[in-house]
Amino acid sequence: MSDPTHEGADFAKARRGRNIAIALGLVVFVILVFVVTIVRLGASVVDRF
């Protein structure tokens, strides 16, 4: 295993980039699930009235 206290700046920068990419991917996934849920429920709500 690598020791994070002794890694170079390049490794830290690469890890930060991966963390940001994972976070953005997770946010996009959550927004997509939210939008699909609203669209599916929206059709049912409109039919009630």
Stockholm file with secondary structure:
# STOCKHOLM 1.0

chainA/1-49         MSDPTHEGADFAKARRGRNIAIALGLVVFVILVFVVTIVRLGASVVDRF
#=GR chainA/1-49 SS CCCGGGCCHHHHHHHHHHHHHHHHHHHHHHHHHHHHHHHHHHHHHHHHC
#=GC SS_cons        CCCGGGCCHHHHHHHHHHHHHHHHHHHHHHHHHHHHHHHHHHHHHHHHC
//
